[in-house]
Amino acid sequence: MLVVGDQDDIRFNAAWLREMRDALGWSTMRVAEEAKRAAADFGDEISLSQQLVSRFENGHLKSSPRWLG
């Protein structure tokens, strides 16, 4: 699920995600796995792939993904 937002917010979120991922030394695959694990801890199930994380970071999505919030 994607959450529509201001384009500046979306760019900020994408840059923040990449900075945090780089600081942790995580791959986009690891981000996807950790986000799915965190969602499961809250009783939610999300479909998330390495490709979606990469597409978001690189500005190819027009909305912020729900799992980012």
C-alpha positions in Angstrom: 0.0 0.0 0.0 1.3 3.4 -0.9 0.5 6.6 1.0 0.1 9.7 -1.2 2.1 12.6 0.1 3.8 15.8 -0.9 6.7 15.2 -3.4 9.1 17.0 -1.0 8.1 14.6 1.8 8.5 11.6 -0.5 12.0 12.7 -1.6 12.9 13.4 2.1 11.7 10.0 3.1 13.6 8.3 0.3 16.8 10.1 1.2 16.4 9.3 4.9 15.8 5.6 4.2 19.0 5.5 2.1 21.0 7.3 4.7 19.8 5.0 7.5 20.4 1.9 5.4 23.9 3.0 4.5 24.7 3.9 8.1 23.5 0.4 9.2 25.4 -1.3 6.3 22.1 -2.9 5.2 21.3 -4.0 1.7 17.9 -3.2 0.2 17.1 -6.9 0.7 17.8 -6.5 4.4 15.5 -3.5 4.6 12.7 -5.5 3.0 13.3 -8.4 5.3 13.4 -6.3 8.5 10.3 -4.3 7.5 8.4 -7.5 6.9 9.6 -8.8 10.3 8.6 -5.6 12.1 5.1 -5.7 10.5 4.6 -9.3 11.6 5.5 -8.3 15.1 2.5 -6.0 15.0 0.3 -8.6 13.5 0.4 -7.2 10.0 1.6 -8.8 6.8 3.2 -6.8 4.0 4.5 -7.8 0.6 7.8 -6.1 0.2 10.7 -6.8 -2.1 14.3 -5.5 -2.6 13.1 -4.1 -5.9 10.4 -2.0 -4.2 12.9 -0.6 -1.7 15.3 0.3 -4.5 12.6 1.9 -6.6 11.5 4.0 -3.7 15.0 5.2 -2.9 15.7 6.0 -6.5 12.5 8.2 -6.9 10.6 5.8 -9.1 7.5 5.7 -6.9 5.1 8.6 -6.6 4.0 7.8 -3.1 5.6 6.8 0.2 5.1 3.1 1.0 3.1 2.3 4.1 5.9 0.3 5.6 8.0 3.4 5.9 5.7 5.1 8.4 
